[in-house]
Amino acid sequence: MGCGANCGGGGCCGGCGGCGRELWLTEGEVAFLMRFAQIPFLPVARRWDSETPIYLEEGDASLYSGLLQSLALKGLITIDYHIPLSGFDYAAYEGYPCRGSMALTAEGQRAVELLEIQGAEE
C-alpha cells in the first residue's frame, strides 16, 4: 500500500495508514480474494444461533467458513446477512435462515489489485 510524500523511506508519519504494512494470506485466502476480482458479490448464509458464515457454491463449506472468517477479520471482505443478492437462487441455502451477501472492502480491493500487479511472495 502506498505511502504519502511526507513519509520519507524510513517509516510512517502516521497519516497514511498503510506504510510498511504486511498482509499475510494463505493460499486459500488469496484464491478466494481473486474470486471476488471476477464476481464482486457472492452469496453467504448462517444459522440463527451461529456467527459462522456458510458458502455452499464450491467444495467444502467448513473450509470456506474459516477462510471467510479470516478475510473478514483482516478487513478484506464484508459479510452482510441483511443484504441478499437480488435474483440469486438461495435454494441450496434452505437450511440457513440468515441469507445475505459478501463483497470486498476498499482494503480488500487494494489487496486484489496488488496481487494482480505484483503477485504474492512465499
Rosetta blueprint (number, residue, H / E / L):
1 M L
2 G L
3 C L
4 G L
5 A H
6 N H
7 C H
8 G L
9 G L
10 G L
11 G L
12 C L
13 C L
14 G L
15 G L
16 C L
17 G L
18 G L
19 C L
20 G L
21 R L
22 E L
23 L L
24 W L
25 L L
26 T L
27 E H
28 G H
29 E H
30 V H
31 A H
32 F H
33 L H
34 M H
35 R H
36 F H
37 A H
38 Q H
39 I L
40 P L
41 F E
42 L E
43 P E
44 V E
45 A E
46 R E
47 R L
48 W L
49 D L
50 S L
51 E L
52 T L
53 P L
54 I E
55 Y L
56 L L
57 E L
58 E L
59 G L
60 D L
61 A H
62 S H
63 L H
64 Y H
65 S H
66 G H
67 L H
68 L H
69 Q H
70 S H
71 L H
72 A H
73 L H
74 K L
75 G L
76 L L
77 I E
78 T E
79 I E
80 D E
81 Y L
82 H L
83 I L
84 P L
85 L L
86 S L
87 G L
88 F L
89 D L
90 Y L
91 A H
92 A H
93 Y H
94 E L
95 G L
96 Y L
97 P L
98 C E
99 R E
100 G E
101 S E
102 M E
103 A E
104 L E
105 T L
106 A H
107 E H
108 G H
109 Q H
110 R H
111 A H
112 V H
113 E H
114 L H
115 L H
116 E H
117 I H
118 Q H
119 G L
120 A L
121 E L
122 E L
